[in-house]
Amino acid sequence: QVQLVESGGGLVQPGGSLRLSCAASGSIFSINAMGWYRQAPGKQRELVATITSGGSTNYADSVKGRFTISRDNAKNTVYLQMNGLKPEDTAVYYCNAVTSLIYWGQGTQVTVSS
C-alpha cells in the first residue's frame, strides 16, 4: 500500500507560480513512477507530468516549458513547480504512484484567476 498526500494548491493570478508537493508513505520501495494529473470541471482527468524512479520525465504539451516535475528521494516527495499559470490550468491536481497498482492522492485545488 502507498499513501499519497498532496499540498500546495490555492488561488493565484494569471502569470503567477505555485509549487505542489506530494508526500508518499507506505511501500515506497515498490514505486516505479509518480505523476501529476489534473481534472477541470466537466472534463476528463488528464496527464500533466510524470517522473520515473530513474528520473526520466514526461510532460503534456500544454505545460511544457512552464511546469517542472522533480523528486526528493530523501523526503519521498514529488514536486510540481508551475510557472506562467493560465486560467486554463485551473483544476484539481492529483498525484499518483505506480507500482503493480496505481495509487491516487486526494487532490488539491488550483485556481488561476484575476
SETI-190937 format. One line per 8 residues: number of its first residue (from 1); their letters; for each residue x, y, z of N, C-alpha, C, O, CB. Coordinates in steps of 0.05 Angstrom, whole numbers, always signed. Atoms other than C-alpha are relative to their C-alpha. Last residue first. Glycine has a CB too. Example, Ala and Ser with C-alpha at 12.3 -4.5 7.8 and 13.67 -1.06 7.14 Angstrom:
2
2 = sa = -16:-24:-1:+273:-21:+143:-15:+22:+14:-5:+44:+18:+9:+9:-29  +18:-24:+0:+246:-90:+156:+18:+24:+0:+39:+24:+13:-20:+1:+25
// end
This chain:
114
114 = ssvtvqtg = -5:-27:-9:-153:+752:-232:-23:+11:+17:-21:+34:+26:+6:+18:-24  +20:-20:+6:-159:+677:-236:+9:+27:+10:+22:+30:+30:-27:-7:+12  -15:-22:+12:-118:+614:-234:-21:+21:-10:-35:+16:-29:+18:-10:-24  +18:-19:+14:-149:+564:-187:+17:+23:-9:+31:+36:+6:-23:+9:+19  -16:-22:+11:-110:+502:-164:-19:+18:-16:-32:+8:-35:+24:-10:-18  +12:-18:+19:-148:+453:-120:+20:+22:-8:+33:+34:+10:-25:+12:+12  -2:-27:-11:-111:+395:-87:-9:+20:-22:-2:+17:-45:+30:+7:+9  +3:-23:+18:-126:+322:-98:+3:+26:+15:-3:+29:+38:-26:-1:-14
106 = qgwyilst = +27:-11:-3:-139:+264:-51:-5:+24:-18:-28:+32:-22:-6:+7:+29  +4:-17:-22:-78:+224:-73:-29:+12:+0:-45:+5:-18:+20:+23:+1  +7:-28:+4:-81:+167:-121:-1:+15:+26:-10:+4:+47:-26:+3:-15  +11:-13:-23:-50:+97:-123:-4:+30:-6:+11:+42:-22:+19:-4:+25  -2:-29:+2:-39:+54:-184:-14:+12:+24:-37:+6:+30:-12:+10:-26  +26:-13:-1:-24:-20:-175:+5:+30:-4:+27:+40:-5:-14:-5:+27  +16:+19:+15:+37:-62:-192:-29:+9:-1:-46:-1:-16:+2:-29:+12  -14:+25:-8:+71:+1:-170:-11:-22:-18:-14:-18:-42:-3:-6:+31
98 = vancyyva = +3:+25:+15:+52:+68:-199:+18:-21:+11:+42:-19:+12:+5:+4:-30  -24:+16:-2:+43:+130:-156:-7:-27:-12:-28:-39:-8:+8:-4:+30  +3:+29:+0:-7:+185:-168:+27:-14:+2:+48:-2:-4:-15:-9:-25  -25:+14:+2:-14:+259:-151:-6:-30:-2:-25:-40:+10:+18:+5:+25  -3:+26:-15:-78:+294:-166:+28:-11:-5:+39:-10:-27:-21:-20:-10  -24:+14:+7:-90:+367:-186:+4:-24:+18:+2:-22:+43:+25:+19:+1  -9:+15:-23:-160:+395:-183:+24:-17:-10:+22:-32:-29:-23:-19:+12  +9:+28:-2:-166:+444:-240:+6:-11:+28:+20:+3:+44:+14:-18:-22
90 = tdepklgn = +18:+4:-23:-150:+514:-264:-11:-28:+0:-23:-37:-20:-23:+21:+0  -14:+18:-18:-93:+510:-315:-17:-6:+25:-10:-23:+41:+27:+10:+9  +7:+27:+9:-140:+542:-366:+15:-22:+16:+10:-46:+12:+7:-4:-29  +27:+8:-10:-135:+607:-327:-7:-29:-7:-22:-42:+8:-21:+19:-10  +21:-11:+17:-60:+608:-342:-27:-8:+11:-29:-28:+26:+3:-9:-29  +26:+13:-1:+0:+597:-297:-21:+16:-16:-21:+40:-17:-10:-2:+29  +15:-10:+23:+67:+623:-320:-28:-11:-1:-38:-19:-22:+14:-7:-26  -5:-28:+6:+103:+578:-271:-17:+9:-24:-27:-8:-39:+30:+5:-6
82 = mqlyvtnk = +17:-11:+21:+82:+512:-240:+5:+30:-3:-1:+45:+16:-30:-6:+6  -3:-29:+0:+133:+473:-199:-15:+11:-25:-10:+3:-47:+30:+8:-1  +7:-11:+26:+107:+403:-189:+2:+30:+2:-15:+43:+14:-29:-9:-9  +9:-27:+2:+140:+366:-132:-9:+7:-29:+0:-6:-48:+23:+20:+9  -1:-10:+27:+149:+294:-113:-12:+28:-1:-32:+33:+12:-14:-20:-20  +18:-21:+9:+165:+274:-42:+5:+6:-29:+28:+8:-38:+3:+25:+18  +22:+15:+13:+196:+213:-10:-21:+18:-11:-45:+13:-7:-12:-20:+20  +25:-8:-13:+237:+261:+33:-24:-15:-11:-47:-11:-3:-5:+30:-4
74 = andrsitf = -4:+0:-29:+305:+231:+17:-26:+7:+15:-30:-3:+38:+22:+20:+8  +2:+28:-10:+281:+215:-53:+4:-2:+30:-8:-19:+43:+21:-17:-14  -20:+0:-21:+268:+288:-69:-3:-28:+13:-21:-32:+29:-5:+24:+21  +4:+18:-23:+231:+288:-135:+23:+3:+19:+46:+8:+12:-3:-29:-9  -25:+8:-12:+220:+336:-193:-6:-18:+25:-29:-19:+34:+18:+25:+8  +4:+21:-20:+166:+357:-241:+28:-8:+10:+47:-11:-5:-15:-24:-12  -23:+18:-4:+174:+423:-278:-7:-19:+23:-15:-12:+45:+25:+16:+7  +1:+16:-24:+117:+465:-307:+25:-18:+1:+36:-26:-20:-25:-18:+0
66 = rgkvsday = +11:-15:-23:+122:+523:-356:+0:-16:+26:+5:-4:+47:-29:+8:-6  -13:-26:-2:+166:+499:-413:-11:+17:+22:+1:+38:+29:-4:+14:-26  -28:+0:+5:+119:+442:-429:+11:+28:+0:+0:+46:-11:+6:-14:-27  -15:-11:-23:+51:+452:-396:+30:+0:-5:+45:+10:+12:-5:-17:+24  +12:-25:-10:+3:+444:-455:+16:+12:+23:+12:+36:+29:-28:-5:+9  -8:-23:+17:+47:+392:-489:-9:+27:+11:+4:+47:+8:-11:-4:-28  +20:-6:+20:+37:+345:-430:+9:+24:-16:+22:+42:-6:-28:+5:+14  +19:-21:-4:+102:+328:-397:-22:+1:-21:-17:-7:-44:+15:+27:+1
58 = ntsggsti = +18:-2:+23:+148:+268:-388:-21:+22:+7:-31:+23:+29:-14:-27:-7  +24:-15:-3:+207:+259:-341:-16:+1:-27:-5:-2:-48:+6:+29:+9  +10:-9:+26:+261:+208:-332:-27:+14:+3:-44:+5:+19:-2:-24:-19  -2:-29:+4:+289:+208:-261:-9:+9:-28:-8:+33:-33:+27:+8:+4  -26:-7:+11:+306:+134:-254:+3:+30:-6:+25:+39:-14:+5:-15:-24  -18:+4:-22:+246:+122:-208:+29:+7:-9:+46:+13:+7:-1:-29:+10  -5:+28:-7:+204:+152:-264:+20:-2:+24:+31:+19:+33:+11:-15:-24  -28:+4:-5:+175:+222:-267:+4:-29:+8:-10:-39:+26:+11:+20:+21
50 = tavlerqk = -8:+24:-14:+108:+241:-296:+30:+0:+4:+45:+13:-11:-10:-25:-15  -28:+6:+1:+74:+306:-318:+5:-26:+16:-9:-32:+35:+18:+23:+11  -15:-24:-1:+6:+335:-331:+29:-6:-3:+42:+4:-21:-6:+16:+26  -28:+0:-9:-36:+276:-352:+11:+28:+0:+6:+43:-19:+16:-18:-18  -21:+1:+21:-110:+287:-359:+27:+1:+13:+31:+11:+35:-4:+23:-19  -26:-4:-13:-173:+274:-317:+22:-4:-22:+20:-21:-39:+4:-21:+23  -13:+24:-9:-234:+282:-361:+27:+6:+14:+39:+27:+8:+4:-20:-23  -20:+12:+18:-271:+347:-365:+11:-25:+12:+9:-30:+36:+22:+20:-6
42 = gpaqrywg = +12:+9:+25:-335:+376:-336:+19:-13:-20:+11:-19:-42:-13:+23:-13  +29:+6:-1:-298:+415:-283:-11:-8:-27:-6:+6:-47:-16:+24:+11  +15:-24:-1:-222:+410:-293:-30:-7:+0:-37:-29:-8:+6:+18:-24  +27:+3:+10:-184:+347:-275:-15:+26:+4:-19:+35:+26:-15:-23:+13  +19:-21:-8:-110:+345:-266:-27:-5:-13:-29:-18:-34:+10:+28:-8  +22:-1:+19:-55:+293:-266:-18:+22:+9:-17:+31:+32:-15:-27:-2  +21:-20:-6:+13:+293:-232:-21:-1:-23:-14:+0:-46:+11:+28:+4  +9:-20:+19:+59:+234:-234:-20:+19:+11:-31:+15:+33:-11:-13:-24
34 = manisfis = +20:-17:-12:+99:+181:-199:-7:+22:-20:+8:+28:-38:+10:+13:+27  +2:-27:+12:+139:+123:-226:-21:+15:+16:-39:+3:+29:-8:-1:-30  -15:-1:+25:+163:+54:-206:+0:+29:-12:+20:+37:-24:-11:-19:-20  +10:-20:+19:+141:+55:-133:+19:+1:-25:+43:+5:-22:-1:+28:+13  +13:+13:+23:+155:-10:-97:-9:+19:-21:-20:+11:-42:-23:-17:+9  -21:+14:+15:+205:+19:-48:-11:-12:-25:+4:-18:-44:+13:-21:+18  -12:-18:+20:+151:+68:-27:+21:-13:-16:+27:-4:-38:+11:+25:+14  -19:+18:+16:+111:+14:+8:+13:+16:-22:+10:+9:-46:-16:-24:-12
26 = gsaacslr = +8:+28:+4:+80:+62:+59:+21:-15:-16:+45:-13:-10:-27:-2:-14  -7:+16:-23:+89:+137:+51:-10:-29:-5:-26:-33:-23:-11:+11:+27  +8:+28:+1:+89:+187:-6:+9:-15:+26:+30:-8:+37:+13:-14:-25  -16:+17:-18:+89:+262:+0:-10:-28:+0:-34:-33:+4:-1:+12:+29  +14:+25:-4:+62:+301:-59:+19:-18:+16:+39:-27:+7:-7:-14:-28  -16:+21:-12:+81:+374:-64:-18:-25:+3:-42:-23:+8:+11:+9:+27  +15:+22:-13:+52:+428:-109:+20:-21:+11:+41:-26:-1:-20:-13:-20  -14:+26:-1:+91:+491:-124:-17:-20:+16:-24:-15:+39:+28:+4:+13
18 = lsggpqvl = +7:+16:-23:+53:+553:-148:+18:-25:+0:+27:-33:-22:-30:-9:+1  -12:+26:-4:+70:+609:-195:-11:-13:+25:-19:+0:+44:+30:+3:+2  -13:+6:-26:+37:+671:-224:+11:-29:+1:+10:-43:-19:-20:+3:+22  -28:-6:+1:+24:+691:-296:+15:-7:+26:+40:-6:+26:+4:+29:-6  -13:+9:+25:-51:+692:-285:+29:+10:-1:+35:+33:+6:-15:+10:-24  +6:-16:+23:-66:+706:-212:+14:-11:-25:+34:-24:-23:+8:+30:+4  -23:-16:+10:-62:+652:-160:-10:+15:-24:-27:+6:-39:+24:-18:-7  +9:-20:+20:-113:+616:-116:+24:+17:-8:+38:+27:+9:-23:+17:+11
10 = gggsevlq = +11:-25:-9:-90:+553:-79:-9:+18:-23:-12:+8:-46:+20:+15:+15  +18:-13:+18:-54:+487:-83:-10:+27:+11:-4:+34:+34:-24:-18:-5  -11:-22:+16:+7:+470:-44:-18:+14:-19:-11:+33:-32:+23:-10:-14  +3:-27:-12:-8:+402:-15:+11:+21:-19:+24:+14:-38:+15:+1:+28  -8:-24:+15:-16:+330:-36:-4:+25:+16:-20:+26:+35:-17:+2:-26  +13:-25:-11:-16:+269:+9:+11:+23:-16:+35:+29:-16:+6:+3:+30  -9:-25:+13:-3:+200:-21:-15:+24:+12:-39:+23:+14:-3:-1:-31  +17:-23:-6:-8:+133:+14:+13:+25:-11:+37:+29:-10:-4:+2:+31
2 = vq = -13:-25:+1:+22:+70:-16:-20:+22:+7:-43:+22:-4:+13:+6:-28  +17:-24:+0:+0:+0:+0:+17:+25:+0:+38:+26:+13:-19:+0:+24
// end
